[in-house]
């Protein structure tokens, strides 16, 4: 089993590939969900997905302004 794992690690992709970027509008992801007309079913699905993902903590410069 160790030999199989070693061989698989040698063929592992380490590039920074992106998947179907032309299909997604990145600007849409910057909008709040409250800007969309969503049904309760949509909100439940989005909530379920977001609960499975890690939160990326970014420093918001606007909050630090005095």
C-alpha positions as CSV (number, residue, x, y, z in Angstrom):
1,X,0.0,0.0,0.0
2,X,2.9,2.3,0.8
3,X,4.4,1.9,-2.7
4,X,1.0,2.7,-4.3
5,X,0.7,5.9,-2.2
6,X,4.3,6.9,-3.1
7,X,3.6,6.5,-6.8
8,X,0.3,8.4,-6.6
9,X,2.1,11.3,-4.9
10,X,4.6,11.5,-7.7
11,X,1.8,12.1,-10.2
12,X,-0.1,14.6,-8.1
13,X,-0.9,17.9,-9.9
14,X,0.7,20.9,-8.2
15,X,-0.4,23.6,-10.7
16,X,-2.7,26.4,-9.8
17,X,-5.3,25.4,-12.3
18,X,-8.8,27.0,-12.3
19,X,-12.0,25.3,-13.2
20,X,-14.5,26.9,-15.6
21,X,-13.6,30.5,-14.7
22,X,-15.3,31.7,-17.9
23,X,-18.6,30.3,-16.6
24,X,-18.6,32.4,-13.4
25,X,-19.0,36.1,-13.0
26,X,-16.7,36.9,-10.1
27,X,-18.4,40.2,-9.4
28,X,-21.6,38.3,-8.5
29,X,-19.8,36.8,-5.6
30,X,-19.0,40.2,-4.1
31,X,-22.7,41.0,-3.7
32,X,-24.8,40.3,-0.6
33,X,-27.3,37.5,-0.7
34,X,-30.0,40.1,0.3
35,X,-29.6,41.7,-3.1
36,X,-31.2,38.6,-4.7
37,X,-34.8,37.4,-4.8
38,X,-34.2,34.0,-3.1
39,X,-36.8,31.5,-2.0
40,X,-36.6,29.8,1.3
41,X,-35.5,26.6,-0.4
42,X,-32.6,28.5,-2.0
43,X,-31.5,29.9,1.4
44,X,-31.6,26.5,3.0
45,X,-29.3,25.1,0.3
46,X,-26.9,28.0,0.5
47,X,-26.8,27.7,4.3
48,X,-26.1,24.0,4.1
49,X,-23.2,24.6,1.7
50,X,-21.7,27.4,3.7
51,X,-21.8,25.4,6.9
52,X,-19.6,22.7,5.3
53,X,-16.9,25.3,4.2
54,X,-14.2,27.0,6.2
55,X,-14.5,30.7,6.7
56,X,-11.7,32.7,5.1
57,X,-10.8,35.5,7.5
58,X,-9.7,38.6,5.7
59,X,-8.6,41.9,7.3
60,X,-11.1,44.5,6.3
61,X,-9.3,47.9,5.9
62,X,-12.5,49.9,6.0
63,X,-13.3,48.7,9.6
64,X,-9.9,49.9,10.9
65,X,-10.3,53.5,9.7
66,X,-10.7,55.9,12.6
